[in-house]
Structures are given as C-alpha cells and as structure tokens.
Amino acid sequence: MIPGGGQPNMQQLLQQAQKMQQDLARAQEELARTEVEGQSGGGLVTATVTGSGELRALVIDPKAVDPEDTETLADLVVAAVQAANENAQQLQQSKLGPLAQGLGGMPGLPF
C-alpha cells in the first residue's frame, strides 16, 4: 500500500534493489574470506572451511591415527567436515538471510 494512494516510485525501487544486490555481493565476499571450524572425536579431527563451504584445512591429531583402523579416522574426518559445513551454513544464514529475504520481496527480481 502506497501512502496517499500514489504509484510506487520505480526509480526508488530500482535503487533499493541495486543497493540490496550490492549488499548481498559484499556479504558473499565476506563469507568467502571468513573461516569456521568443525571438530569431531573430542577435537581429534578439526576441519576448517570458509563461510561459503570451501574446505581450507584439516588437522588430525596423531592419537586419531591407527593403521589397523582407518575406517574410524575416515568417519572422524567426515564428521569434522560436516560439522564445519553446518557452521558455515549457520554463518550464511546470519549474513545472507536478511538480504535474500529483502531481495525476494521485490516484485520482478529473480530471487
């Protein structure tokens, strides 16, 4: 509903949409630079990913390495990477959620 019954100012709507797109791009760049961690096995395996989900590092405590049981180590690695990715998704939601919702509310935008 437009106050006074007038039509929406298209120039103003386009400027708002452009600003939201710029904010979204900045947030995505920040996510790509931000690193989050996930651990498993009480800290025996730590995975570091970017906020956009790119695996950057994997640290394995020597106590986790048993040549007779590589399956457990593989499970710990998978669990640590999954935990890191969950943390990255939470970071994405906190950074991008409000921006994406704002863009989705604008008619005619493909979001």
C-alpha positions, 0 to 999 in steps of 0.5 A: 500500500502506497501512502496517499494512494500514489504509484510506487516510485520505480526509480526508488525501487530500482535503487533499493534493489541495486543497493540490496544486490550490492549488499548481498555481493559484499556479504558473499565476499565476506563469507568467502574470506571468513573461516569456521571450524568443525571438530569431531572425536573430542577435537581429534579431527578439526576441519576448517572451511570458509563461510561459503563451504570451501574446505581450507584445512584439516588437522588430525591429531596423531592419537586419531591415527591407527593403521589397523583402523582407518575406517574410524579416522575416515568417519572422524574426518567426515564428521569434522567436515560436516560439522564445519559445513553446518557452521558455515551454513549457520554463518550464511544464514546470519549474513545472507538471510536478511538480504535474500529475504529483502531481495525476494520481496521485490516484485520482478527480481529473480530471487 
